[in-house]
Amino acid sequence: MKKEITAKNTQLATILVVVITAFITTFTGSALNLSIPAMGSEFQASATLIGYIVTGYILAAAVLAVPFGRLADLTGRKRILVAGILIFALCSAGSAFVNSIQMLLTLRIVQGIGAAMIFSTNTAVLISAFSSEKRGKVLGYSIASTYIGLSAGPVVGGFLNHYFGWRSIFILTAIVSLIVFLIAAKKLPATKPQCEDQEFDILGNILYIGMITLIMFGLSAVSTLSYAKFLIVVGIVLFVLFVLHELKVKSPIVEVRLFASNIGYTFSNLAALLNYGATFALGYLLSIYLQVVMGFDSQISGLILISQPLMMAILSPYAGRLSDRISPFKLASLGMGLCALGLFSFIFISGQYPFPLIILNLVVVGIGFAFFSSPNTNAVMACVEKQDYGVASSILATMRSIGHSLSMAVVTFIVAKQMGEVTLAEADPGLLIQTMHISFIVFTCVCTVGIFISLKRKSPGQDRDK
């Protein structure tokens, strides 16, 4: 009886920490989307430079999630998770008092490092505390909290930005992060290394960090730096060297062979990359559209944008439970299709776009994302052994971060080509709408490709299991 109570307390503490960290890491980003025009005005920064406030954080998270996931498997997941929460909290506090756009960008990058430590461990910590029969269910809770963060971000962030300024968003984030840090440090049980007999692949980590950094930064800066294309080429060369190295070493940072031998695992990660890449910039673009083109303040804009993540939060637990009984591949493919439909509708956005249609499109994308994300995560984690949960969740988190980075890179490139260095406050509304048309055409095409990738990935064994 005592052991059962202890196990339940451990599971409760684990869910609490994972849910709050999933909430706060997404809340910060979605809340700041509503503050983009305000930050641009205060620092007199161009739309391109303000975009780096978003992409800098994403890039740091994408670069370091897998190395930290591997380190967590080798040394213990709790210590990496707790350290990540603390870094995230301290950077949030520091960001509230910056006096330059450069200082804010630096802190956001370091905050991304903390986020990488969180992303690489929270899913692994969560599913390790529960049986495989409950995996989809608890993942649904975690992903729902992610979308609650996305839902609360526009509303709370819009309110805070409207009445107290954008710095108050970072203050709130810092307070919540410090609270969950104390809970995690005191309540989470110590975790043992999962791969004590393996070594940390130093060269593999260097190659991995180098290739992700060069490719992602090159993509985000291709419209502003003349040497960005060269960085992308060097990053691709490092990718080839990384794959060759990982095939030879005894303890690779990424089990490259798994991608070749397990189609379900490979296509599930690729589907996640395409889905996040197609949908992430939606909130960024609509935040600018609603405030600059339509003339709404940040509070009203937040109430409009909440319709998408609200549907995600409501339906994700249901989709997660459903994926324990129905093929997660089929559910995820359905979700991807709905996302593509919603993005397609936004191609026709204009200065007189029907207000109810904006909300309807956001609802469709929200439903689609709910039916994609939980089942897709369940499919990924079902493909690996328990000792590889850390790396598997890190790779999935990296797919999310790279997708986010690619999404913002596409927008940054299009904005730079269409608007140059004009600030958002000075931008011509017609030019903004034209920029959005091009962006949504690209994102709809990406999401459509993702549908076919998602449908192709099921393996005979996994299909029988479902």
SVG drawing of the C-alpha trace seen along z (x, -y; Angstrom):
<svg xmlns="http://www.w3.org/2000/svg" viewBox="-18 -55 53 62">
<polyline fill="none" stroke="black" stroke-width="0.4" points="0.0,0.0 2.8,-2.4 4.6,-1.6 1.4,-2.3 0.9,-5.7 4.6,-6.6 4.2,-5.6 1.1,-7.7 2.7,-10.7 5.6,-10.4 3.4,-10.2 1.4,-13.2 4.6,-15.3 5.9,-14.2 2.6,-15.2 2.6,-18.6 6.2,-19.5 5.8,-18.3 2.5,-20.1 3.8,-23.4 7.0,-23.3 5.1,-22.4 2.8,-25.3 5.3,-28.0 7.7,-27.3 4.9,-27.8 3.1,-30.5 6.1,-32.8 6.4,-32.5 2.7,-32.9 2.4,-35.8 5.3,-37.6 3.8,-37.4 1.3,-40.0 4.2,-42.3 6.1,-42.2 4.8,-45.7 5.4,-47.2 9.0,-45.9 9.7,-47.1 8.5,-50.6 10.4,-50.8 13.7,-49.7 13.1,-51.2 14.0,-47.8 13.1,-46.5 10.7,-43.7 13.6,-41.5 15.5,-42.1 12.4,-41.6 11.9,-38.3 15.3,-37.2 13.9,-37.5 11.7,-34.6 14.2,-32.6 17.1,-33.1 15.3,-31.2 14.1,-28.5 17.6,-28.1 19.2,-27.5 16.5,-25.0 16.9,-23.1 20.7,-23.0 21.0,-21.6 17.9,-19.5 19.5,-16.2 22.9,-16.7 21.1,-17.4 18.8,-14.4 21.8,-12.2 23.5,-13.7 20.3,-13.1 20.2,-9.5 23.8,-9.1 23.8,-11.1 20.1,-11.2 17.2,-13.1 16.1,-15.0 19.3,-17.1 19.1,-18.2 15.4,-19.1 15.9,-21.0 18.9,-23.0 16.9,-23.8 14.0,-25.2 16.3,-27.4 18.1,-28.8 14.7,-29.5 13.5,-31.3 16.7,-33.5 16.6,-34.5 12.9,-35.4 13.7,-37.7 16.7,-39.3 14.6,-39.9 12.2,-42.1 15.0,-44.7 16.9,-44.9 17.6,-48.3 18.5,-47.2 17.3,-44.8 20.8,-43.2 20.6,-42.4 17.1,-40.9 18.2,-38.8 21.2,-37.4 18.9,-36.5 16.4,-34.9 19.2,-32.7 20.3,-31.6 16.7,-31.0 16.5,-28.7 19.3,-26.7 17.2,-26.2 14.3,-25.3 16.4,-22.7 17.1,-21.1 13.4,-21.0 12.3,-19.8 14.8,-17.0 13.7,-15.5 10.1,-16.3 8.5,-13.8 11.0,-11.1 10.5,-11.8 6.7,-11.6 6.3,-8.4 9.0,-6.7 6.6,-7.1 3.7,-5.4 3.0,-2.1 2.8,-1.8 -0.9,-1.3 -1.3,-4.9 1.3,-6.5 -1.2,-8.2 -3.3,-9.4 -0.5,-11.1 1.0,-12.5 -2.4,-14.0 -2.2,-15.8 1.3,-17.1 0.4,-18.3 -2.9,-19.8 -0.9,-21.9 1.3,-23.0 -1.8,-24.2 -3.2,-25.8 0.0,-27.8 -0.6,-28.8 -4.2,-29.6 -3.4,-31.7 -0.5,-33.4 -2.5,-35.6 -5.1,-36.4 -2.9,-37.0 0.0,-38.3 -2.3,-40.7 -3.8,-41.9 -0.4,-42.4 1.1,-44.1 -1.9,-46.4 -1.9,-47.5 1.6,-46.9 3.9,-46.6 5.6,-43.6 8.2,-43.4 5.4,-42.2 5.1,-39.0 8.7,-38.0 8.1,-38.9 5.1,-36.5 7.1,-33.8 10.0,-34.2 7.7,-33.8 5.9,-30.6 9.3,-29.1 10.8,-29.6 7.8,-27.9 8.1,-24.9 11.8,-24.8 11.3,-24.4 8.7,-21.7 10.9,-19.8 14.0,-20.0 12.1,-18.8 9.5,-16.4 10.8,-14.7 12.6,-11.4 16.2,-11.1 16.7,-9.4 19.4,-6.9 21.4,-7.0 19.8,-4.8 23.0,-4.0 25.8,-3.7 27.9,-1.5 27.9,-4.0 30.1,-7.0 29.3,-10.6 30.0,-11.0 32.0,-14.3 32.8,-14.5 29.3,-13.5 27.9,-16.3 30.3,-18.9 29.3,-17.9 25.6,-17.9 25.7,-21.3 27.7,-22.7 25.4,-21.4 22.2,-22.5 23.6,-25.9 24.9,-26.6 21.8,-25.3 19.2,-27.0 21.1,-30.3 21.8,-30.2 18.2,-29.7 17.0,-32.5 19.6,-35.0 19.6,-34.0 17.8,-37.2 20.0,-39.6 23.6,-38.1 25.5,-37.6 27.4,-34.6 24.3,-32.8 24.1,-30.4 27.7,-29.4 26.8,-28.6 24.0,-26.3 26.4,-24.4 28.9,-23.9 26.1,-22.8 25.0,-20.1 28.6,-18.9 28.7,-18.6 25.5,-16.7 27.1,-14.1 30.1,-13.8 27.8,-13.4 25.9,-10.5 29.1,-8.8 30.6,-9.3 27.4,-8.0 27.4,-4.8 30.9,-4.0 30.9,-4.8 29.9,-2.4 27.7,-4.9 26.2,-7.4 24.4,-10.5 21.7,-9.5 21.0,-5.9 21.1,-6.7 20.4,-3.1 17.0,-3.4 15.9,-5.9 16.8,-3.4 15.3,-0.3 12.1,-1.8 10.0,-3.7 7.3,-4.5 9.9,-6.3 11.5,-8.2 8.3,-9.4 6.7,-10.3 9.7,-12.7 9.5,-14.0 5.8,-14.6 6.4,-16.5 9.0,-18.7 6.7,-19.5 3.6,-20.2 5.4,-22.5 7.2,-24.2 3.9,-24.9 1.9,-26.1 4.2,-27.9 4.4,-31.3 0.6,-31.5 0.3,-33.3 3.2,-35.6 1.6,-36.6 -1.9,-37.0 -0.7,-39.0 0.8,-41.6 -2.2,-41.5 -4.7,-42.0 -2.8,-44.9 -1.2,-46.7 -3.8,-46.0 -7.0,-45.6 -6.1,-48.1 -7.0,-46.0 -5.1,-46.4 -3.0,-43.5 -5.8,-42.5 -8.5,-42.1 -6.0,-40.4 -5.2,-37.9 -8.8,-37.1 -9.1,-36.3 -5.9,-34.2 -7.0,-32.1 -9.5,-30.1 -6.7,-27.9 -4.8,-26.8 -8.1,-26.5 -9.2,-23.8 -5.8,-22.1 -6.1,-22.2 -9.6,-20.8 -9.1,-18.0 -5.5,-16.9 -6.3,-14.6 -9.1,-13.0 -6.8,-12.5 -4.1,-11.1 -6.5,-8.5 -7.9,-7.7 -4.4,-6.9 -4.0,-4.2 -6.9,-2.4 -6.8,-3.6 -3.8,-3.8 -2.0,-7.0 -0.8,-7.2 -4.4,-7.5 -5.3,-10.1 -2.2,-12.2 -2.8,-12.1 -6.3,-13.4 -5.0,-16.2 -2.4,-17.2 -5.1,-17.4 -7.2,-19.7 -4.2,-21.9 -3.6,-22.2 -7.2,-23.1 -7.1,-26.0 -3.8,-27.3 -5.2,-27.2 -8.1,-29.4 -5.7,-32.1 -4.2,-32.4 -7.2,-34.6 -6.8,-37.0 -7.4,-40.7 -8.1,-44.0 -11.8,-43.1 -11.4,-39.4 -14.6,-38.3 -14.0,-38.4 -15.8,-35.1 -13.8,-33.3 -10.6,-34.2 -11.8,-32.5 -13.3,-29.5 -9.9,-28.9 -8.1,-29.1 -10.5,-26.5 -9.9,-24.2 -6.1,-24.4 -6.5,-23.9 -8.6,-20.8 -6.1,-19.5 -3.1,-20.1 -4.8,-18.4 -5.4,-15.2 -1.9,-15.3 0.4,-16.1 -0.6,-13.6 -1.0,-10.6 2.2,-11.5 4.2,-11.7 2.7,-8.4 3.8,-6.8 7.4,-8.1 7.8,-6.9 6.3,-3.5 9.1,-2.9 12.0,-3.0 13.1,-1.2 12.9,-2.9 16.6,-3.6 16.3,-5.7 13.3,-7.8 15.6,-10.8 17.1,-10.9 13.8,-10.0 11.9,-12.8 14.9,-15.1 14.8,-14.4 11.1,-15.0 11.6,-18.2 14.4,-19.1 12.0,-18.4 9.6,-20.8 12.3,-23.5 13.7,-23.1 10.2,-23.3 9.6,-26.5 12.9,-27.8 12.2,-26.9 8.7,-28.5 10.2,-31.8 13.0,-31.6 10.5,-31.5 8.6,-34.4 11.9,-36.4 13.0,-35.7 9.7,-36.8 9.4,-39.9 12.9,-41.0 12.3,-40.6 8.9,-42.3 9.5,-45.0 13.2,-45.4 14.2,-47.2 10.9,-49.0 9.5,-48.9 6.2,-47.2 4.6,-50.5 5.6,-52.1 4.7,-49.1 2.1,-49.5 -0.9,-47.3 -1.2,-46.2 2.4,-45.1 1.9,-43.2 -1.1,-41.4 0.9,-40.5 3.6,-39.1 1.0,-37.0 -0.4,-35.6 3.1,-34.3 3.7,-32.9 0.5,-31.0 0.9,-29.6 4.3,-28.2 2.9,-26.8 -0.1,-25.2 2.2,-23.3 4.5,-22.2 1.5,-20.9 0.1,-19.1 3.4,-17.2 3.2,-16.3 -0.1,-14.6 1.4,-12.1 4.4,-11.6 2.1,-10.8 0.0,-8.4 3.1,-6.5 4.7,-5.8 2.7,-2.9 4.5,0.4 2.7,3.8 3.5,4.6 2.4,1.3 -0.8,1.5 -1.7,4.8 -1.1,3.5 -3.8,1.0"/>
</svg>
